[in-house]
Amino acid sequence: VRDTFNDIKSLDQAYASIAYVTNETVEQLWSTYDEYSSMAEKLGQSTVDVIKASAIYRQQGLDTAEALELTTDTMKLATIAGNDYSKATQEMTAALRGFKMEMDEGAHVSDVYSELAAHAAASVDGIAQAMSRTASIANSAGMSFENTSAFLTQMIETTQESAENIGTSMKTIIASFTELKKNVAGTSES
């Protein structure tokens, strides 16, 4: 009985975090329980975690349908990478927002990471972590998400350094090349 009460309390709190940033009430959100529960079961995640991941996307301004679609993609990423929902949500958001991709491209992010990890000595989680440190500067330098992911994967595989170090190194490399490009362009015009 106590476990059931605590589960319901956790679910209620998760729904409250969505209600806080939307015009929906907690009571209205409880009507979506079956959908969240089914999604959680298919993805091997807890219903509370699925709702919490969805809440993060709702806080980012996505509507219910967009948040549910991206939550599905994020929970797949969490399952593949062996992460919890909060880390997977952060990594998904970094990739999508960093490369200014549409929010419905979450499946593409997961697919790229898992395809690269399947062919290299790098994990999905490692690639995603490195990308979260690199995405915005890579995009501003004109790199594509796919190429940046491939470079990061190759660096992880070759050096076996931590993903954080690889992401930071790639960020530094891109910044250096961008600065060099500006300097060369500036001298050629003089």
Sequence and secondary structure as in RCSB ss.txt:
>XXXX:A:sequence
VRDTFNDIKSLDQAYASIAYVTNETVEQLWSTYDEYSSMAEKLGQSTVDVIKASAIYRQQGLDTAEALELTTDTM
KLATIAGNDYSKATQEMTAALRGFKMEMDEGAHVSDVYSELAAHAAASVDGIAQAMSRTASIANSAGMSFENTSA
FLTQMIETTQESAENIGTSMKTIIASFTELKKNVAGTSES
>XXXX:A:secstr
 HHHHHHHHHHHHHHHHHHHHSS  HHHHHTTHHHHHHHHHHHT  HHHHHHHHHHHHHTT  HHHHHHHHHHHH
HHHHHHT  HHHHHHHHHHHHHHTT  GGGHHHHHHHHHHHHHTSS  HHHHHHHHHHHHHHHHHTT  HHHHHH
HHHHHHHHH   HHHHHHHHHHHHHHHHHHHHHHHHHHH 
